Amino acid sequence: MDDEQAHRAPNRQSFAADMMTLGPASTPGRELIAAVLQIGAVALLIFVVFPDRLPELWRWALVGATAAYFLFRVLAGIPKWRRR
């Protein structure tokens, strides 16, 4: 490996990979988009597609748990994003 290859920026992963990883996305913007899309998908499934499958309290608890998951992802990503 020569010096030019050693100093190149690391390859960013795709947006699809950012959405599927347990850890934070590669940029704060991607994290925001992933959060909006995935929380929206959960809400759509719970409130529109299967509205009678779960009691009301459980529906809101699942949406809240999904939002909390993304809050933890953002908190874990802040130090990573500041280093850039």
C-alpha positions, 0 to 999 in steps of 0.5 A, a space after each residue: 500500500 502506498 502513501 496515497 492509499 493510506 491517507 484516503 478517507 475511509 469509505 462511507 457505508 450505504 444509507 441502507 446499511 446505516 438504517 440496518 445497523 444497531 449503532 449510529 449512522 455515519 452522519 447526523 443527517 443520515 441518522 435523522 432520516 433513518 429515525 424518521 423513516 423507521 419510526 414512521 414505518 412502525 407507526 404505520 404498521 401499528 396504527 394503520 395496517 394492524 390497528 386492532 391487534 394491540 391495545 392502545 397502551 401497547 401501541 404507544 409503548 412500541 412507538 416510544 421504545 422505537 423513539 428511545 432506541 433512536 435517542 440512544 443511537 444519536 447519543 452514541 453517535 455524537 462523539 463519532 460525529 464530532 471527530 470528523 
